[in-house]
Amino acid sequence: MIIGTITFKIHIPYAHSLKEKRSVVKSIIAKIQNKFNLSVAEIDLQNQWQFALIGVAMIANKTKIIEQQITRVIEFLDKQTEFEVIEIKTDIF
């Protein structure tokens, strides 16, 4: 069993309140869950109104599958306009 994780920090420049930030975060979590069928959660920075740290997890039986899925998620994130990805960390175990 191979486990892959992505942790990414985003900046939401147009969020002027926690409510606006949560709306963007919920949207991106839902998009990743629906498009890729992965486990996604906001894992830190919940009280910072322009930043969020989001974690994504996946399991497969081959490293190549995990690598492809990580690449697809990162490409998807790069196309988003609601926020800017300022840091990405990936791990494969």
Secondary structure, DSSP 8 states (H G I E B T S, - for coil): -EEEEEEEEEE-TT--SHHHHHHHHHHHHHHHHHHH--EEEEEE-TT-TTEEEEEEEEEESSHHHHHHHHHHHHHHHHT-SSSEEEEEEEEE-
